[in-house]
């Protein structure tokens, strides 16, 4: 029985669950370690995100015989230049639209409430099941609003603490750019022979998976945000820049992103002019068709090779387990785990094939 793969996998999973169970029961012992890990997770992830965006440019510079320290200085200066340009050029427009939105927020709220009131007045004409659903939805919105207001202080405190953590991001980025080519040899150094080759190949595959996903998704999001901005400006939609930036950010979430992007645009269009909703839907539809059929296939291809239903399931599970932040990292995390499992499976197959080959090559008595 122990020679069967499914038995060994089941025993491994059982031991893993037991370790997690006992760890949770004695987690107070490891509380200082947990605090330290929680403190560096966000800066480490953001630093890694920026690393995969900037490392192609570093590779290009080093191919032009620019030394490592020179490429680091150039990348940091370019990032500062881009940030300064964004703040000086886009910043005033963005701040103006945000301030205008805040000033008009009471009017927007009244307009939106009038649509809600009209819909509520028609409840008596609706089926009983739909009417109960609307009542439950209104109650959930009220409960959420109350919870949000009561927790405003804690949210502000967490936001300030997060800003302090972001100070660590440049340090992680600099060290990743400086020593990234030493990481895999360092991890593989304790191993020898075929195991060392397996570890090197495993981490190279993980690196390739993350690189393809992050670089491709960021490129697609920038293109989609530009398309949305052009479309919103053509139809004269209010807060076009804010809504386009929101669409660009939400597109980092596969499948769920387009729906998150279009909801605020539809609300603003409905308040500005009801006919504008049709234009917004058309723009979003055209942008998504271009993104799904032209942009993404040519930029990302099928690098992750994950079924759409699997991505939807992973996103929904991540949202229930860890909220919005978990949704952002759900797909790349799943892709990395899939790469690890696939690499172990292939490594095991190679070992079996080599063992069979050795047996065949042995002289018969």
N, C-alpha and C positions, 0 to 999 in steps of 0.2 A: 504493500500500500504506500509506503513512504517513497517509493521510486516514482510514483505517479505525480505528474506536475500539478494537478488540481489539488491534491492532498497537501503538497508543500506550500502552495499558494494559500490554501485555507488556514494552515498552521501559522504562516507568516502574518496573515490578516488578524487572526485571533491574538497573536502576541502583540501586534501593533495596537489593537483595541485595548488590551490589558494595560499596556504601557501608558496609553492616553488616559485610561480610567484612573490608574494610580497616580499619574502626574497631576490630574485635576484634584485628587483628594489631598495631595501634599503640596499644592502650588504655593502655599504661603511661604514655604522654605525657599522657593525660587523667585519670590516676589521682586527682589532687587534686580535680578536678571531680566524678568519680564518688563520691568519699567525701562531698563536700558534698551531692550529690544524695541519696545513700542516707541521710544524716543528717536531711534535711528531709522525705523522702517520707512516713514514718509520721505525724509531727505534722501535716503538710499534709492528709493523707487524713482523719485524725481531726477536725481542725479543720473541714474541709469537710463531714464527716458531721454534726457538731454545728451547723454553719451552716444546713444544710437543715432541721434539726429546729427551730431557733429562729427562722429568718427569717419564718415565717408570723406568729408572735407580734409580731415587730418591725413587720411591715406593719400589723397590727391596731392597735398603739399609735400608729403614725404617722398612720393614718387618723383617730385620735382627737386629732390635732394635738399629739402628744408629740414634742418635738424628737429628732433622731438621738442626741445624747449622752444624753438622758434615757432613750430606749429601751434603749441599751446598758447603762446603769447598772441599770435595772430587770431586764433579762434576766440579767445577771451575778448580781445579788442573788437572783433567783428560783432560778437554778441552784445557788447556794451553799445556799439554803434547802432545796431538794429533796435535795441531797446530804447535808446535815446531818440532815434528817428520815429519810432512808433509813438512814443509819448509826445513828441513835439508836433507830429503831423496828424496822427489819428487821435491822439489824446484829447485835444480841444473839441473835436467833433463828437467824440464819444462822450465826454463829460457834458457837453451841451445837450445831447440827446437824453442822457440819463437824468440830468437836472430837469429837462422839459417833461420827461416821463413822470418824475416825482411830483412836479408842480401840477401836472394834469391827472395824477393818480386819483384824487377824490372824484373828479368828473368821470374818469374811466370806470371807477367803481360804481358810481350811480348809473351810468349807462349799462354796465354789465348787469347790475341788479335789476334794472328795468326789464332786460331780456329774461332774466331768471323769473321775475315776478309774472311776466306774461306767460312763460312756460308753466309756472305753478298754477296760474288761473285756469289753465286747460287740463289740469289733472283729473277733474271730475269726468272728462270725456275719454280718459285713457282706461285701458284694462286694469283690473285690480292688481295683478302682479307687477305691472310696470309702475303703477302708482306707489306701491309699497317700496319698490326699488328706488324711486325718486326720493321718497321720504327718508329712507335709510341713508342715501347719498348725502342729502342735506344735513342730516344729523352727524355723519362722519366728518363733513367739512367744518361744521361748527365745533365739534370736539377737537379736530386738528388745529383749528384757529386758536382755541383756548389753550391747548398745549403749547403751541408755538409762542404765544404771548407770554405764558408763564415761564417758559424756558429761555426767554430772550437773553437774560443775563448770563446763563451758562453758555449759550452759543457764542456770545461776544467774548467770554473768557477763553473758550476753546479756540476761537479765531485768533486772538492775540497770541496764545501759546503756540499755535501753528506757525504764525509769522516768525516767531523766534526760532523755531525749528528749521525754517526755510533758509536761515543763515548758513546752515551746514551744507546746503545743496552745492554751492560752488566748490567747496573743498572735496566732496565726493566726486564731482565731475572732473576736477583737475587731476586727482589721483587715478581715476579710471582711464582718462586719456593718456596719462603718463606711463602707467604700468599695465595696461590691458593685455599686452602680448606676453607678460610674465605670469599671468594668472593660471592658465591651463598647465604650463610646465610645472608650476609650483604644486598644484593639486595632484598632478600625476606622478610627482617625484617619489612618493613612497611605494609605487607599484613597479613591477618589472614584467617584461615579456608581453604576452597577449593581453593581460589585464591592464597594463599601462596603455597599450594601443586602444583598448576599449574605453578607458576613462577619457583619453584625449579625443577620440571620435565622439563620445557622448557629449562632452562640453562644447565641442565644435558644432554639433547638431543643435544644441540648445541655443548657442550664440546665433546661429543662422536663423533659427525659428523666430527669436525675438527681434533680430535685425529686420527680417522680411516683414514681420507684422507691424512694428512701430514705424519704420521708415515708410512703408506703403500706406498705412492708415493715416499718418500725418500728411503725406502728399495728397491723398484723396480728399481729406478734410479741408485742406487749404483751397483746392480747386473747387470743391462744392461750395464753400463759403463765398468764394469769389463769384460763382454763378448766381448764388442767392442774392448777393449784394447788387449785382448788375440788374437782376430781375426786379428786385424791390425798388431800386432807383427808377427804373423805367416806368413802373406803375405808380410811383409817387407815394409809396407806403411810408408812414411815419416810423421813426426809429429804425430806419433800414440798416444802418451800420450795427446797431446793438443786436438786432434780430439775426443778421448775417453771421456775426461773431458767435452768437448762441448756437446757430445751426452748425457752424464749423466745429465748435467744441463738442456738441452732442453727437456729431457724426463719428467721433472716436469710439462710440458704443455701437457695435454692429446691430442691425435690424431695429433695435429700440430707438436709436438716435434720430432717425427721420421723424418719428412721431413726436418725440420731445421737442424737435426743432419747429414743427409746424403749428403746435398748439398755441404758443404766445403770438405767433404771426397772425393766426386766424382770429384770435381775440382782438388784437389791435385793428385788424382790417374790419372786423364786424362793427367796432365802435366808430372807426373813421368813416366807413361807407360800406353798407352790407354787400354791394356788388363787388367790392374789393376782395371779398372772401373767395370769389370765383377765380380772380386773377392770382391770388396767393396759392390756391390749390393747383392751378395750372402750372405756375412757376415751380412749385415743389415737385409736381409730377414729372415735368420735363427734366429738372435737375436730377431727380432720383433715377430716371430712366437712363440718362447719360452716365451717371455714376455707376449704376449697376451693370450696364451693357457695354460701355465703352471705356470709362476711366479705370474702374477697379480691375477688370480683366487684363488690361494692358499694363497696369502698374504693379498690382499684387499677384495677378494670375491665380493659380491654385496652390500657393505656397504652403498654406496651412492644411489644406485638404481635410477640412472639417465640414460635415454635413450641416446645412442650415438649421435643421430641426435640433441637432445637438447644440448649436450655438444658442438657440432660443431657450432650450432647457437649462443650459449652464447659466445664462443671464438671469432667468427667473429664479433659479435656486440661489444664485449669489445675492440677488436683491432681497430675498427673504432672510438670508443668513447675515449679511453684513451691510445692507443699504447701498447707497449710491457709489461709495468708494469701492465696494466689492464688485459692483457691476463693471466699473472701469477696468479692473484687473482680471476679471473672470475669464475672458477669452484667451489672453496670452498665458495665464496660469494653466488653463486647461491644455493649451497647445504645448507648453513645456512638459507637463505631466505625460501627455500623449507621446512626446518625443522620447522621454525617459523610458516609458514602458515599451515602446517599439524598439528602442536600442537594446534593452535587456533581452527582449524576445529574439531579436536577430543574433545577439551574442550567444544566447543559449543554443540556437539552431546551428551556428557555426561550430560550437564545441561538439555538438552531437555528430555533425558531418565529419569533423576531424577524427573523432573517436571511431566512427564507422570506417573511415579510410584506413586508420591504423590497423583495425581488425582485419580488413581485406588484404592489406599488404603483408600480414604475417604469414610466413611459410606454413603450409599445411603439413601435418605429421605424416 
